[in-house]
Amino acid sequence: MSDMTQTEPGTGRRVSEARERLLRTAGQLFYTEGIHTVGVDRLVAEAKVTNATFYRHFRSKEDLAVAYIGSVDQAIRTQIGSLMAADVPTDGILRGIGASLVEQIRSPGYRGCAFLNAAAEFPAPGHPVHRAVVQHREWFLQTITGLFAEITDASAEHAGRHFVMLRDGAMSAGYLGDPVMAGETLLRGIEGLLRVHTARGLDEGAAPAPDQAPSAGATVSDIECSPPGA
């Protein structure tokens, strides 16, 4: 079976059609059934390539798994990059990311977060698949934190971590429970987080009156994470 190449649109880069077919097949099977469950023989059969073609492009199934994680990572980077390039205010970008997550959670065939699933299958911190997951999550956290920092630097790191935890919880709850409820809860949580963070920005630089100084242990208590109407 020939290993044809084609030019990637917009880059001029030559890509192997067989490699792309293997990666596309792996993405479907790995996400739906798990990486450990799917063997090379099945990947080769369903991608309609030979074993020689497989090993020409990937040294092992784990090498293909790393490429799979990389393809999911790149898709998310492209999606968020498009939001950031559009003429949308920063809070709108964060809401747009939330809306995209909700759409994913409610989509047919949803099986949870591809990154969390892969990390569960490869728990060793030094494993290439685990490292690929961690690298994506570090980028995602930095990106979200940077967006909150555009609203205000005050507690942007905290807001970024809070957003990622909301995302992780919603993606797990959407698979294990009611995806509609999980999506509504995520959006309500993001709205509350944006409200509190924006208020911090309005207060930034304003010295509180002596009798109104917040205590060191003060906590945020007005983030509503329940679905609308609950």
N, C-alpha and C positions, 0 to 999 in steps of 0.2 A: 504493500500500500504506500503510495507516494506521500511524502511529507511536504506539501505545498507551502509556499510562503505568500504573504500578502503585505501590503503597505498599511501601516496604522494611520488612519485619517488624522491630518493636522500635524504629524510628526515626521513623516517620511521614513520612519523606522520600519524595517522589515521584521515581521513577526511570523512565527510558524503557525500554520492553521491547525496542525495536529496538536501542538502545545496548547493553543487556546481551547481546543475541543477537550483535551484532557483536563484543563483547569476548570472549564465550565462544568464538565461532568462531575469532577471532584467536589466542586462547590455545592452542587445539588445533593449529592450522596452524603458527603461529610456533614452537611448541615442537617439533613433529614434523619440520618441514621447513626451518625457518630463516626469519628475518624478511625477508631480502632476496629469498628465492625466491618468496614469496607476494605476488601483486599485488592491487591494489584490486578489479579486476574479479572475481577469484575470491572474495575476501572478501565482496563484495556478493552474488554469486550463492549462495554457500553459507550466508550468513546470511539470505537471502531478504528483502533490503531493496533500496531503490533507491540510485542514486548520490547523489541529492539528500539522502536520509536519512543516508548515510555522512558526507557533508561538513557536514551540519547538526550532527553530534556530534563529528566529528574533522576538524581542518584538513588533515591529511595522514596517510599511512600511518605515518610516524614518530611522529606524535602518538598514534596508536592503539597503536604499539609501547610508548610510554612508559606508557600506561594499562595495557597488558598486564603490564609489569614491576611496576607499582604494584599490580595485582590479586594477583600472586604474592606480593609483599611483604606485603600485607595478610593473605593467607591464613596465612602463616607467623607473623606477629605475633599473629593470633588464636589459632593453635594453641599457641604458646608462652605466650601470656597465660592460656589455659585451664589449662595445666600449673602456672603460677605461682600461679593463684588457688586451685588444689586444695590439700587438706591433705596436702602431700607435702614431705619434707625436701629441702633444696637439692640434695644429691647425687642424689636421686631425680629431680629436675627435669632435671638434666644427663643422667642416664641415659635419661630419657624422650625428650629431644631426640635422643639418639643412636639410640634404638630407632625413632623416627619416620623418621630418615634412612635407616636400614637397610630399613625397610618400603618407602620410596620407591625406593631403589636396586634392590630385588628385584621391583618391580612391573612388570607387562607394559607395553611401550611406553616404558620408561625411556630417555631420550636424554641423560642427563647433567644438569648444573646449569643451570637456565634463565638464571641471572644470568651465569655464566661464558660460556655460549653467546652471550648477547646482547652481552656486552662484547667478545667476539672478533669479532662482526659490526660493532660500532661502536667501534673502538679509540681514536678521538680523545677525549681527556679532556673536551673542552668540549661534546661532543654530548649532547643531552638524555637519550638512552637510556643512554649511558655514565654520566652523572651519576646517573641513577636507580639504576643498579646499584651505584655507589659508595655512595650514601646508604643503600641496604639493607644493604650489607656493614658500613658503619660502625655502624649500629644493631645488627646482629647481634653484632658484636664487643663493643660496649659492654654489651649484654645478657648475653652469656656471661661477660664479665669481671666484671660486677656479681654474677653468681651465684657465681663463684669467690671474690669478695671477701666474700660472706656466710659462706663457710666459714672463710676467713682472708684478711686483706689482704696477707699475705706473698706476693709474686710473683704476685698475682692477674692482673696485666696479662700477664705471661708465659704463665700458664696459659690465659688467654683466647685469646691468639694461637695457642698450640699446639693448642687445641681446633679453632679455625677452619681451621688447616692440615690437621689430621686429617680434618675434614669435606670440605675441597676435594679432598684426595687420594682419599678414599674415593668421592666422587661421580664423579670422573674414572675411577678404576680400575673402578668398578662398571659403567660404560658400555663402556669399552675392553677390559675383561678379565672375570674371573669375579665376578659380583655377590655370590654367596654368600661367597666368600673376602674380598671387599672389605668386606662388612658385618661379618664376624667380626673382621677386623683392626681396623676402626673401633671396635667395642665393646671389644676388648681394649686398644686404645690409650686409650680414655676411662677404663677401669678403672685402668690404670696411672697416668694423669694425676691421677685423683682420689686414688689412694693416696699419691702423692708430695706432692700439694698439701695433703692432710689432715695428713700428717706434718709439713709445714712449720708448719702451724697449731699442732700440739702442741708443737713446739720454739720457737715464737715467744715471745720475751721471756726465754727461758732462755739465759743467757750461757754459752758453751762454756768448758770448762776451757782454760787457756793452751796445753796440749800437744795440744788437740783442735780448735783453731781451724781452720776450713776455709780453704783457699787461695782467692785471688781468682779463680783460673781453674777452680775446682771445677765439675764438670758433673754433671747428673743421669744416672745410668746404669742405673736399675732400672725403667724403663718398658718393659714387654713389649708389643710391637706385633705379635707373630706370632699367628696363629689358634690356638685351643685345640687341643692335641694335636700341634702342629707340632714 
